[in-house]
Amino acid sequence: MKSLMKNLGLLLIIIAAVVLIAIFFTGSSAVNDNAVLGGSVALMVVGLILHIVLNKKFAE
């Protein structure tokens, strides 16, 4: 469980990147949908912040 919490931020970043890559390669109309793109960017930012905070917490 501790390793999952430590890597939770990275998992969120990877999930957001996979969503963006999948949308691009499928040629979906969601490429022009700001809600999907904004949600993926928000997920990346939250993942980055979680990664920094959780790694600092578990390093101590």
C-alpha positions in Angstrom: 0.0 0.0 0.0 2.9 2.3 0.8 4.4 1.8 -2.6 1.0 2.5 -4.3 0.7 5.8 -2.4 4.3 6.7 -3.3 3.6 6.2 -7.0 0.0 7.5 -7.1 1.1 10.8 -8.7 3.1 9.1 -11.4 0.1 6.8 -12.2 -2.2 9.8 -12.6 0.3 11.5 -15.0 0.6 8.2 -17.0 -3.2 7.8 -17.2 -3.6 11.4 -18.5 -0.8 10.9 -21.1 -2.4 7.6 -22.3 -5.8 9.4 -22.6 -4.2 12.2 -24.7 -2.2 9.7 -26.9 -5.3 7.5 -27.4 -7.4 10.5 -28.5 -4.7 11.6 -30.9 -4.2 8.2 -32.6 -7.9 7.2 -32.8 -8.6 10.4 -34.7 -11.5 11.1 -32.4 -13.4 14.3 -32.5 -12.5 14.7 -28.8 -9.2 16.2 -30.0 -11.1 19.5 -30.3 -13.0 19.1 -27.1 -11.7 21.5 -24.5 -13.3 19.5 -21.6 -11.3 16.4 -22.4 -8.1 18.2 -23.1 -8.5 20.4 -20.0 -9.4 17.4 -17.8 -6.2 15.6 -19.0 -4.1 18.6 -18.2 -5.7 19.0 -14.8 -5.1 15.3 -14.1 -1.4 15.8 -15.0 -1.1 18.8 -12.7 -2.8 17.0 -9.8 -0.5 14.0 -10.4 2.6 16.2 -10.4 1.6 17.9 -7.2 0.7 14.6 -5.6 4.0 13.1 -6.7 6.0 15.9 -5.1 4.0 16.0 -1.9 3.8 12.2 -1.3 7.5 11.6 -2.1 8.4 14.4 0.3 6.2 12.8 3.0 7.5 9.3 2.5 11.1 10.4 2.4 11.0 11.6 6.0 
